[in-house]
Amino acid sequence: MKRLITIAILGLATICMACSFSHEFVVVNESSQPVDVQYRVKESEWRFSPPEVPATLPSSQLKPREHHQWISLAENRYRIDAEYRTVSVRILPGEALLIATLHNYGGSDGKGFPLDRIEVRGVNGVQNFTDSQVLRAFSDVSISLHTLTYR
């Protein structure tokens, strides 16, 4: 009986782990110049903090269905404005910026998505998305990788 319970628990844990994964929302700079990214976090009852400490990696290392080794940015590479709930980051050409990692996210309706505005400004113009446009601005590269690409 103990053996049967142990097998059942291990089986259930395996099933839960197989269904559990993270969704990475990333801004990619494919232009030839640095771009400025600013995003605003939705209002909440909790004290403000960004959904993720800004982190980058070379965009050539972005692979679908892989765990990425993001490098957290030094505090002098980004600015947080708690009053306006914004995060501002400059990213270099060929760099990818992690905006948010959401676990078991299944919402194309935007519920649970932490941002209500994102702006990417560079030499080729401005991309500005608000409210429901924010989530739609990200393209699904895979089930777990979603990118907004500035060209």
ABEGO torsion letter per residue (X at the ends): XAAAAAAAAAAAAAAAAAABBBBBBBBBBABABBBBBBBBBBBBABBBBBABBBBBBBAAABBBGBBBBBBBBBAAABBBBAAAGBBBBBBBBGBBBBABBBBGBABAAGBGBABABBBBBBAAEBBBBBEAAAAAABBBABAABBBBBBX
